[in-house]
Amino acid sequence: NKATLNLTDSQVKKLEIVQRTAQAKMDEAKFQADIRLSEIERFTSNWTEMNSVAVLALIKEYFNYQTAYKTAEMEAIIQARAILTMDQLTRFQQLVSIETLMLEMDQNLASR
């Protein structure tokens, strides 16, 4: 979307940094959440010997990492918005709306 949004080289570099940073945070949060989820599944597979305190702690950790994932995603959006001009934001919103509409049409066709 660089050409469509008429991004400067400086904006592109800043957005790439935002994207890389957010992706690293999101990947780490997902990795940690997946570990907790597999531990929860392991602990809850044997109800007779289940350590409920450990399971509850793992569930809290799991949701904390899920929150960290979503927070990193939202922080990236906020940072990206600060980099773009109002005109670029408007054009981006139009692009996203068109892409969303096309995706919904594809999903509707696929479900028929």
N, C-alpha and C positions, 0 to 999 in steps of 0.2 A: 504493500500500500504506500510505499515511499513516494512514488510519482503521483498517485491519486491524491494524496494528502499534501503534496508539495513540501515534503520535509527537507530541512536543511541537513547538511552533513553532521553538524553539531547535535541536532535533535536525534538523528539516527543513532549516533554514538551513545547519547544519554539513554535512549530507549533500550538499546542493546544491553547496557549495564543494568538497567532496571530489570529487564527480562531475565538475564543470567542470574542476578542476585535472587530474584523471586523464585526462579526455577530451582535453584540450589536449596533454598529454604523449604520449598514445597516438596522436593524430592526427599529431603531428610525427614520432614514431618511424616510423609507417607510411609517411608521405610520404618520409622519408629512405631507408627500406628499399626502397621502390618505385623511387626514383631509382637506387639501387645495383643493383637487379635489372635494370633496363632497360640500365644500363651494362654489366653482366655479359653480358647477352644480346647487346648490340652488339659487345663485345669478342670473344665466343666465336663469332660468326657467320662469321668468317673465320679459319679455323684456320692458314692459311699465314702470316698476318701478326699472329697473336694475341700480345699482350704478356702472358705468363703471370704475371709479377710484379705487373702492374696488376690482373689478374683475381683473383689470390690476395688482394691487398689489399682489393679490392672485396667479395670473399666474406666476409672478416673483418668489414668494416664492415657489410655486410648483416646478418650474424648478431648483431653488437653492437646494431644498431637493433631487431632482432627481440627480443633480450633486454630492451632498454629498454622495449619495448611491454609485454611480459609483466610486467616489474618494476613498471611504473606501474599495471597492472591489479591486481597483488597488493597493492601499497601501498594502493590505494584500498579494497580489501576489509579490510585490517588496520585502516585508519583508521575505516572504517564500523563495524566490530565494536566499536571503542573507544567509539563514540558511542551504540550501542544497549545497552539493559539485557539481562540474561540472558533475561528473559521475551520481550523483543522478538526476540532472536536465535533463540530456540526457535521462536517463531511464524513468523519469516522462513524458517527452515530447513524448516518444515512446508509453507509456501507454495511454496518452490522445489521441494520433493520432489513436490508435487502437480502443479505446472506441468511438471516434467520427465516425470512419468508420462504426463500428457496429451499432451505433444509426442511421446513415444515411441509412444503409441497411434495418433496421427495419422500418424506416419511409417510404422508398420506397415500401416495401412489404405491409405495411398497406394501402398505397394509391392506391394499385391496386385493 
